[in-house]
Amino acid sequence: MKVDAKIGEEGQLFGSVTSQQIVDAIKAQLGVDVDRKRIVRGATIKTAGRHAVEINLYREVNAKVIVLVGDEAAAEEPEAAEAEDAAPAEAAPAEAKDAAPAEAAE
């Protein structure tokens, strides 16, 4: 299931994904009616990416669905941002080495 949500920097959502949004996505994508009270959620969904959600269908019968919040690119952005943050940190010492000879020449 894909749920659209406004995603800020570092994959954080503005708010959280509600049971009603999940039910609406199931109806739109699969054409199946599910009561929002049947959605069993352990933790609040507040980040982009894939999240497992359980649906209580009948007494001891549960279904597990994967909810994709945002899109594939948004789900991968936090990992890409971490990689980009690491790259400038590695370049900074090289710049400091270049600056040291100029100070020594003065």
LUMGU-202366 format. One record per atom (N, C-alpha, C): residue number from 1; x, y, z. Coordinates in nm, 4 decimals. Last residue first. Layout:
LUMGU-202366
<NUM, <X, Y, Z>>
...
***
This chain:
LUMGU-202366
<106, <5.3993, 3.2590, 0.5072>>
<106, <5.3865, 3.4000, 0.5446>>
<106, <5.4818, 3.4351, 0.6486>>
<105, <5.4284, 2.9865, 0.4865>>
<105, <5.5022, 3.0697, 0.3928>>
<105, <5.4982, 3.2167, 0.4330>>
<104, <5.2479, 2.8827, 0.6687>>
<104, <5.3889, 2.8694, 0.6975>>
<104, <5.4731, 2.9608, 0.6076>>
<103, <5.0067, 2.9270, 0.5403>>
<103, <5.0318, 2.9974, 0.6645>>
<103, <5.1810, 2.9939, 0.6982>>
<102, <5.0345, 2.7515, 0.3273>>
<102, <5.0201, 2.8932, 0.2987>>
<102, <5.0469, 2.9751, 0.4252>>
<101, <5.0416, 2.4992, 0.4528>>
<101, <5.1632, 2.5516, 0.3882>>
<101, <5.1536, 2.7011, 0.3581>>
<100, <4.7637, 2.4887, 0.5524>>
<100, <4.8781, 2.4927, 0.6425>>
<100, <5.0049, 2.5431, 0.5734>>
<99, <4.5790, 2.4530, 0.3478>>
<99, <4.5878, 2.5844, 0.4100>>
<99, <4.7142, 2.5957, 0.4979>>
<98, <4.5972, 2.1842, 0.2843>>
<98, <4.6354, 2.2807, 0.1827>>
<98, <4.6562, 2.4199, 0.2453>>
<97, <4.4928, 2.0730, 0.5175>>
<97, <4.6324, 2.0457, 0.4835>>
<97, <4.6825, 2.1468, 0.3816>>
<96, <4.2270, 2.1548, 0.4969>>
<96, <4.3076, 2.2051, 0.6078>>
<96, <4.4559, 2.1834, 0.5804>>
<95, <4.1422, 2.0038, 0.2799>>
<95, <4.1462, 2.1490, 0.2672>>
<95, <4.2330, 2.2091, 0.3771>>
<94, <4.1519, 1.7516, 0.3966>>
<94, <4.2383, 1.7794, 0.2820>>
<94, <4.2512, 1.9299, 0.2618>>
<93, <3.9507, 1.7658, 0.5931>>
<93, <4.0899, 1.7559, 0.6333>>
<93, <4.1864, 1.7858, 0.5188>>
<92, <3.7134, 1.7862, 0.4194>>
<92, <3.7570, 1.8967, 0.5041>>
<92, <3.9017, 1.8824, 0.5500>>
<91, <3.6441, 1.5462, 0.3010>>
<91, <3.7135, 1.6452, 0.2200>>
<91, <3.7715, 1.7575, 0.3053>>
<90, <3.5018, 1.4119, 0.4961>>
<90, <3.6278, 1.3540, 0.4520>>
<90, <3.7098, 1.4556, 0.3723>>
<89, <3.2806, 1.5730, 0.5108>>
<89, <3.3629, 1.5590, 0.6303>>
<89, <3.4989, 1.5004, 0.5946>>
<88, <3.1574, 1.5369, 0.2633>>
<88, <3.2247, 1.6636, 0.2928>>
<88, <3.3144, 1.6546, 0.4158>>
<87, <3.0650, 1.2572, 0.3065>>
<87, <3.1611, 1.2935, 0.2024>>
<87, <3.2285, 1.4289, 0.2305>>
<86, <2.8669, 1.2523, 0.5026>>
<86, <2.9963, 1.1906, 0.5314>>
<86, <3.1021, 1.2352, 0.4310>>
<85, <2.6491, 1.3671, 0.3764>>
<85, <2.7055, 1.4337, 0.4927>>
<85, <2.8440, 1.3799, 0.5248>>
<84, <2.5936, 1.1729, 0.1842>>
<84, <2.6411, 1.3047, 0.1411>>
<84, <2.7050, 1.3807, 0.2564>>
<83, <2.5016, 0.9675, 0.3478>>
<83, <2.6209, 0.9448, 0.2666>>
<83, <2.6801, 1.0779, 0.2199>>
<82, <2.2709, 1.0855, 0.4496>>
<82, <2.3783, 1.0473, 0.5413>>
<82, <2.5081, 1.0268, 0.4651>>
<81, <2.1222, 1.1096, 0.2148>>
<81, <2.1638, 1.2307, 0.2855>>
<81, <2.2770, 1.1999, 0.3827>>
<80, <2.0709, 0.8424, 0.1586>>
<80, <2.1532, 0.9194, 0.0664>>
<80, <2.2054, 1.0460, 0.1336>>
<79, <1.9052, 0.7781, 0.3728>>
<79, <2.0316, 0.7069, 0.3576>>
<79, <2.1256, 0.7851, 0.2663>>
<78, <1.6886, 0.9523, 0.3237>>
<78, <1.7659, 0.9647, 0.4469>>
<78, <1.9006, 0.8933, 0.4378>>
<77, <1.5980, 0.8621, 0.0568>>
<77, <1.6638, 0.9899, 0.0792>>
<77, <1.7418, 0.9981, 0.2097>>
<76, <1.4471, 0.6338, 0.0330>>
<76, <1.5915, 0.6180, 0.0254>>
<76, <1.6667, 0.7466, 0.0555>>
<75, <1.1908, 0.7257, 0.0463>>
<75, <1.2301, 0.6231, 0.1426>>
<75, <1.3814, 0.6050, 0.1452>>
<74, <1.1837, 0.8922, -0.1718>>
<74, <1.1765, 0.9517, -0.0380>>
<74, <1.2199, 0.8525, 0.0680>>
<73, <1.1880, 0.7030, -0.3771>>
<73, <1.2993, 0.7976, -0.3640>>
<73, <1.3014, 0.8601, -0.2247>>
<72, <0.9429, 0.5695, -0.3377>>
<72, <1.0689, 0.4956, -0.3237>>
<72, <1.1867, 0.5905, -0.3031>>
<71, <0.7362, 0.8026, -0.1473>>
<71, <0.7671, 0.7190, -0.2632>>
<71, <0.9015, 0.6519, -0.2425>>
<70, <0.5249, 0.7933, 0.1391>>
<70, <0.6019, 0.8697, 0.0426>>
<70, <0.6216, 0.7854, -0.0813>>
<69, <0.5253, 0.4831, 0.2858>>
<69, <0.4933, 0.6237, 0.3091>>
<69, <0.5851, 0.7070, 0.2212>>
<68, <0.3935, 0.1830, 0.2318>>
<68, <0.5033, 0.2663, 0.1833>>
<68, <0.4597, 0.4116, 0.1978>>
<67, <0.3113, -0.0793, 0.4345>>
<67, <0.2691, 0.0541, 0.3929>>
<67, <0.3933, 0.1327, 0.3543>>
<66, <0.2358, -0.4108, 0.4113>>
<66, <0.3466, -0.3162, 0.4150>>
<66, <0.2964, -0.1842, 0.3575>>
<65, <0.0204, -0.6014, 0.6213>>
<65, <0.0472, -0.5299, 0.4966>>
<65, <0.1654, -0.4362, 0.5180>>
<64, <-0.1112, -0.8928, 0.7503>>
<64, <-0.0023, -0.7969, 0.7627>>
<64, <0.0216, -0.7341, 0.6263>>
<63, <-0.4079, -0.9921, 0.9115>>
<63, <-0.3318, -0.9776, 0.7878>>
<63, <-0.2254, -0.8717, 0.8108>>
<62, <-0.5500, -1.2337, 1.1354>>
<62, <-0.4879, -1.1039, 1.1086>>
<62, <-0.4167, -1.1071, 0.9743>>
<61, <-0.7836, -1.3900, 1.3188>>
<61, <-0.7320, -1.3847, 1.1820>>
<61, <-0.6809, -1.2435, 1.1555>>
<60, <-0.9252, -1.4214, 1.5484>>
<60, <-0.7816, -1.4519, 1.5527>>
<60, <-0.7182, -1.4536, 1.4147>>
<59, <-1.1692, -1.2232, 1.4565>>
<59, <-1.1206, -1.2799, 1.5822>>
<59, <-0.9705, -1.3038, 1.5847>>
<58, <-1.0704, -1.0943, 1.1512>>
<58, <-1.1744, -1.1665, 1.2234>>
<58, <-1.1113, -1.2349, 1.3427>>
<57, <-0.8748, -0.9042, 1.0798>>
<57, <-0.9853, -0.9342, 0.9900>>
<57, <-1.1023, -1.0007, 1.0616>>
<56, <-0.6744, -0.6609, 1.1756>>
<56, <-0.7512, -0.7675, 1.2389>>
<56, <-0.8745, -0.7921, 1.1532>>
<55, <-0.3737, -0.5878, 1.0269>>
<55, <-0.5178, -0.5646, 1.0180>>
<55, <-0.5878, -0.6857, 1.0785>>
<54, <-0.0621, -0.4258, 1.0817>>
<54, <-0.1449, -0.5447, 1.0972>>
<54, <-0.2925, -0.5047, 1.0939>>
<53, <0.2050, -0.3020, 0.8964>>
<53, <0.0803, -0.2702, 0.9652>>
<53, <-0.0044, -0.3971, 0.9673>>
<52, <0.5362, -0.2001, 0.8551>>
<52, <0.4437, -0.3127, 0.8637>>
<52, <0.3228, -0.2716, 0.9470>>
<51, <0.6635, 0.0437, 0.6336>>
<51, <0.6194, 0.0127, 0.7690>>
<51, <0.5206, -0.1030, 0.7645>>
<50, <0.9119, 0.2149, 0.4498>>
<50, <0.8221, 0.0992, 0.4598>>
<50, <0.7916, 0.0687, 0.6066>>
<49, <0.9151, 0.5784, 0.4335>>
<49, <0.9707, 0.4453, 0.4148>>
<49, <0.8658, 0.3374, 0.4277>>
<48, <0.9238, 0.8531, 0.6638>>
<48, <0.9042, 0.7986, 0.5302>>
<48, <0.9660, 0.6600, 0.5236>>
<47, <0.7790, 0.8546, 0.9935>>
<47, <0.8918, 0.8659, 0.9021>>
<47, <0.8558, 0.8069, 0.7668>>
<46, <0.5789, 0.7994, 1.1691>>
<46, <0.6183, 0.9403, 1.1577>>
<46, <0.7369, 0.9606, 1.0647>>
<45, <0.3396, 0.6000, 1.2861>>
<45, <0.4229, 0.6138, 1.1663>>
<45, <0.4524, 0.7616, 1.1468>>
<44, <0.3441, 0.4718, 1.6147>>
<44, <0.2969, 0.5740, 1.5234>>
<44, <0.3930, 0.5855, 1.4058>>
<43, <0.3300, 0.1196, 1.6757>>
<43, <0.3968, 0.2491, 1.6877>>
<43, <0.3379, 0.3456, 1.5849>>
<42, <0.1284, -0.0755, 1.6324>>
<42, <0.2084, -0.0723, 1.7535>>
<42, <0.2674, 0.0653, 1.7776>>
<41, <-0.2004, -0.1015, 1.5204>>
<41, <-0.0699, -0.0361, 1.5031>>
<41, <0.0027, -0.0331, 1.6364>>
<40, <-0.4416, -0.2481, 1.3434>>
<40, <-0.3668, -0.2675, 1.4686>>
<40, <-0.2288, -0.2072, 1.4461>>
<39, <-0.7478, -0.1673, 1.2142>>
<39, <-0.6037, -0.1458, 1.1963>>
<39, <-0.5365, -0.1561, 1.3325>>
<38, <-1.0116, -0.1710, 1.2696>>
<38, <-0.9480, -0.3016, 1.2521>>
<38, <-0.7965, -0.2899, 1.2333>>
<37, <-1.1067, 0.0825, 1.2601>>
<37, <-1.0863, 0.0259, 1.3938>>
<37, <-1.0185, -0.1110, 1.3878>>
<36, <-1.1587, 0.1264, 0.9947>>
<36, <-1.0344, 0.1821, 1.0499>>
<36, <-1.0036, 0.1275, 1.1881>>
<35, <-1.2670, -0.1455, 0.8024>>
<35, <-1.3016, -0.0526, 0.9103>>
<35, <-1.1715, -0.0030, 0.9734>>
<34, <-1.2264, -0.1650, 0.4583>>
<34, <-1.1755, -0.2091, 0.5877>>
<34, <-1.2139, -0.1023, 0.6897>>
<33, <-1.3083, -0.2648, 0.1344>>
<33, <-1.3475, -0.1827, 0.2489>>
<33, <-1.2954, -0.2452, 0.3774>>
<32, <-1.1036, -0.2668, -0.1504>>
<32, <-1.1548, -0.3425, -0.0366>>
<32, <-1.1879, -0.2467, 0.0771>>
<31, <-0.9604, -0.1726, -0.3667>>
<31, <-1.1049, -0.1765, -0.3769>>
<31, <-1.1711, -0.2546, -0.2645>>
<30, <-0.6900, -0.1306, -0.3690>>
<30, <-0.7371, -0.2687, -0.3789>>
<30, <-0.8882, -0.2803, -0.3951>>
<29, <-0.6534, 0.1479, -0.3676>>
<29, <-0.5601, 0.0634, -0.4418>>
<29, <-0.6098, -0.0799, -0.4626>>
<28, <-0.8633, 0.2626, -0.2180>>
<28, <-0.8273, 0.3173, -0.3488>>
<28, <-0.7438, 0.2192, -0.4317>>
<27, <-0.8657, 0.1043, 0.0165>>
<27, <-0.9858, 0.1173, -0.0660>>
<27, <-0.9496, 0.1627, -0.2071>>
<26, <-0.6050, 0.1496, 0.1120>>
<26, <-0.6489, 0.0129, 0.0807>>
<26, <-0.7702, 0.0164, -0.0120>>
<25, <-0.6165, 0.4259, 0.1551>>
<25, <-0.5217, 0.3721, 0.0572>>
<25, <-0.5617, 0.2302, 0.0163>>
<24, <-0.8080, 0.4386, 0.3602>>
<24, <-0.8351, 0.5043, 0.2322>>
<24, <-0.7440, 0.4506, 0.1222>>
<23, <-0.6672, 0.3043, 0.5623>>
<23, <-0.7926, 0.2479, 0.5114>>
<23, <-0.8263, 0.3081, 0.3749>>
<22, <-0.4592, 0.4908, 0.5997>>
<22, <-0.4271, 0.3543, 0.5584>>
<22, <-0.5502, 0.2877, 0.4975>>
<21, <-0.6038, 0.7116, 0.6891>>
<21, <-0.5253, 0.7225, 0.5663>>
<21, <-0.4907, 0.5844, 0.5125>>
<20, <-0.7074, 0.6060, 0.9282>>
<20, <-0.7983, 0.6430, 0.8200>>
<20, <-0.7240, 0.6567, 0.6881>>
<19, <-0.4820, 0.5827, 1.0851>>
<19, <-0.5520, 0.4604, 1.0431>>
<19, <-0.6452, 0.4908, 0.9262>>
<18, <-0.2342, 0.8229, 0.9723>>
<18, <-0.3462, 0.7781, 1.0552>>
<18, <-0.4045, 0.6473, 1.0018>>
<17, <0.0958, 0.9216, 0.9973>>
<17, <0.0000, 0.8514, 0.9135>>
<17, <-0.1084, 0.7948, 1.0049>>
<16, <0.1609, 1.2525, 1.1331>>
<16, <0.1810, 1.1082, 1.1253>>
<16, <0.0756, 1.0477, 1.0347>>
<15, <0.3445, 1.5565, 1.0899>>
<15, <0.2345, 1.4838, 1.1526>>
<15, <0.2648, 1.3351, 1.1481>>
<14, <0.5340, 1.5509, 0.8385>>
<14, <0.4660, 1.6598, 0.9067>>
<14, <0.3403, 1.5969, 0.9655>>
<13, <0.7961, 1.3051, 0.8753>>
<13, <0.6667, 1.3500, 0.8260>>
<13, <0.6203, 1.4731, 0.9026>>
<12, <1.1385, 1.2863, 0.7862>>
<12, <1.0379, 1.3047, 0.8903>>
<12, <0.9083, 1.3566, 0.8278>>
<11, <1.3519, 1.2680, 0.6089>>
<11, <1.2486, 1.1666, 0.6049>>
<11, <1.1425, 1.1770, 0.7119>>
<10, <1.5225, 1.4892, 0.6197>>
<10, <1.5634, 1.3679, 0.6893>>
<10, <1.4522, 1.2647, 0.6994>>
<9, <1.2647, 1.7336, 0.5834>>
<9, <1.4039, 1.6929, 0.5757>>
<9, <1.4279, 1.5681, 0.6598>>
<8, <0.9298, 1.6056, 0.5328>>
<8, <1.0282, 1.7114, 0.5517>>
<8, <1.1686, 1.6575, 0.5349>>
<7, <0.6544, 1.5114, 0.3449>>
<7, <0.7779, 1.4665, 0.4076>>
<7, <0.8756, 1.5822, 0.4133>>
<6, <0.3179, 1.4482, 0.3446>>
<6, <0.4182, 1.5541, 0.3312>>
<6, <0.5405, 1.5145, 0.4128>>
<5, <0.2182, 1.1409, 0.1900>>
<5, <0.2260, 1.2282, 0.3064>>
<5, <0.3316, 1.3344, 0.2798>>
<4, <0.0419, 0.8663, 0.0581>>
<4, <0.1102, 0.9933, 0.0338>>
<4, <0.1060, 1.0787, 0.1598>>
<3, <0.0960, 0.5290, 0.0770>>
<3, <0.0262, 0.6403, 0.1407>>
<3, <0.1071, 0.7662, 0.1151>>
<2, <0.0532, 0.2201, -0.0754>>
<2, <0.1270, 0.3459, -0.0775>>
<2, <0.0393, 0.4548, -0.0172>>
<1, <0.0834, -0.1169, 0.0000>>
<1, <0.0000, 0.0000, 0.0000>>
<1, <0.0881, 0.1235, 0.0000>>
***
